Amino acid sequence: MSAVERHALIVESLVWHSEADTAQFATALATQPALRHAFIELQGDLGAGKTTFVRHLLRALGVQGRIKSPTYAVVEPHEAPGLAIWHFDFYRFSDPREWEDAGFRDLFASPGLKLAEWPEKAAALLPPADLVIQLQVQPDESRRATLTAQTTTGAALLQGLKMEMKT
């Protein structure tokens, strides 16, 4: 059995009423030690706030300079102090051979944080995500963030977030 099969899913739901709430959550997530080797999937429709969340998370982790969407490049590498980060956007992903040719298998096997938008476009090729963040735009333009921990790393992230958000 894989870690995903042995680990019970843990689901939390939050509402981000503003971009400031998104930034506050990203800052809390950035403090979690388990994040350093996590794989996080970001799901949601166009305009749900996936890239905005990633930008806030990368800033909270100490990434300097321009943070652009990897929509056309498929992956953008980033460096934070002592941390390698890869931000994937599989929206335009169409051919599984791209996965092998681009060396994504090696990137996912290496240490560091991996963030993937539109993971369903590469689902058969991706390893199980530690944490899935599903974003849904609400009628009042707030965002419902449903967090699903699928591994022990994901569970550690959620547990740490609960403690961080209480303080």
C-alpha positions in Angstrom: 0.0 0.0 0.0 1.2 3.5 -0.8 1.2 6.3 1.8 -1.9 7.7 0.2 -3.8 4.4 0.6 -2.7 4.1 4.3 -3.4 7.6 5.3 -7.0 8.8 5.9 -7.8 12.0 4.1 -8.1 15.0 6.3 -10.3 17.9 4.9 -10.5 21.4 6.2 -12.5 24.3 4.7 -11.8 28.0 4.9 -13.2 31.2 3.4 -10.8 33.9 2.2 -12.9 37.1 2.1 -10.1 39.1 0.5 -6.7 38.9 -1.0 -5.4 39.8 2.4 -6.9 36.6 3.8 -5.2 34.7 1.0 -1.9 36.3 1.9 -2.3 35.6 5.6 -3.0 31.9 4.9 0.0 31.8 2.5 2.2 33.3 5.2 1.0 30.8 7.8 1.7 27.9 5.4 5.2 29.2 4.7 6.1 28.8 8.3 5.4 25.0 8.3 8.6 22.9 8.3 6.8 20.1 6.3 6.4 22.5 3.4 10.1 22.2 2.4 9.5 18.8 0.8 5.8 19.0 -0.1 3.9 18.6 -3.3 0.8 20.9 -3.3 -1.9 20.7 -6.0 -3.9 23.8 -6.7 -7.3 23.2 -8.2 -10.0 25.6 -9.3 -11.5 27.3 -12.3 -9.8 30.1 -14.3 -9.7 33.2 -12.0 -10.2 31.2 -8.8 -6.9 32.6 -7.4 -4.4 29.8 -7.8 -1.6 31.9 -9.2 -2.4 34.7 -6.7 -2.0 32.3 -3.8 1.3 31.0 -5.2 2.6 34.5 -5.5 1.8 35.2 -1.9 3.3 31.9 -0.8 6.5 32.5 -2.7 6.8 36.0 -1.2 6.2 34.6 2.3 9.0 32.1 1.6 11.4 34.9 0.7 11.4 34.7 -3.1 12.6 38.0 -4.6 12.0 39.5 -8.0 9.3 38.9 -10.5 7.0 35.9 -10.0 5.4 35.1 -13.3 2.8 32.5 -14.1 4.3 29.3 -15.7 1.3 29.0 -18.1 3.4 29.0 -21.2 6.7 27.7 -19.9 4.9 24.9 -17.9 7.4 25.3 -15.0 9.1 28.2 -13.3 11.9 27.5 -10.9 12.3 29.7 -7.8 14.9 29.9 -5.0 14.1 30.9 -1.5 16.7 30.9 1.3 17.7 27.2 1.5 14.8 26.0 -0.6 14.3 25.0 -4.2 10.7 25.6 -5.5 9.1 24.6 -8.7 5.8 26.1 -9.8 4.1 24.1 -12.5 1.1 25.0 -14.6 -0.2 22.1 -16.7 -3.1 24.1 -18.3 -1.5 23.8 -21.7 -0.1 20.3 -21.1 -1.2 17.9 -23.8 1.4 15.3 -24.5 2.8 12.9 -21.8 6.1 12.8 -23.7 6.5 16.4 -22.6 6.8 15.1 -19.1 9.8 12.9 -19.8 11.4 15.3 -22.3 11.3 18.2 -19.8 12.7 16.1 -16.9 9.7 16.6 -14.7 10.1 13.1 -13.2 13.6 14.2 -12.0 12.2 17.5 -10.6 9.5 15.7 -8.6 12.1 13.2 -7.2 14.4 16.0 -6.0 14.1 17.8 -2.7 12.1 21.0 -2.5 8.6 22.4 -2.8 6.5 21.6 -5.8 3.3 23.6 -6.6 1.1 22.5 -9.5 -1.8 24.3 -11.1 -4.2 22.3 -13.3 -2.8 19.0 -12.0 -5.6 17.1 -13.7 -4.0 17.8 -17.1 -1.0 15.6 -16.0 -2.8 13.4 -13.4 -1.6 10.1 -14.6 2.0 11.3 -14.4 2.1 13.1 -11.1 2.9 11.5 -7.8 0.2 11.8 -5.1 0.0 15.3 -3.7 0.6 15.9 -0.1 -2.0 18.7 0.1 -4.7 19.6 -2.4 -6.1 23.2 -2.3 -9.4 23.5 -4.1 -10.4 27.1 -4.7 -13.9 28.1 -5.5 -15.2 31.6 -6.2 -18.2 32.4 -4.1 -21.1 34.7 -5.1 -19.7 37.5 -3.0 -16.3 37.1 -4.7 -14.7 35.5 -1.6 -12.9 32.2 -2.1 -13.7 28.9 -0.4 -10.5 27.0 0.1 -11.0 23.3 0.7 -7.7 21.7 1.9 -7.3 18.0 1.6 -4.3 16.3 3.2 -3.6 13.0 1.4 -0.3 12.0 3.1 1.4 12.3 6.4 3.2 15.3 5.1 -0.1 16.9 4.2 -1.5 16.0 7.6 1.5 17.7 9.3 0.9 20.8 7.2 -2.8 21.0 8.2 -2.0 20.3 11.9 0.7 23.1 11.8 -1.7 25.5 10.1 -4.4 24.9 12.7 -1.9 25.7 15.4 -0.5 28.8 13.5 -4.0 30.2 12.7 -5.1 29.9 16.4 -2.3 32.2 17.5 
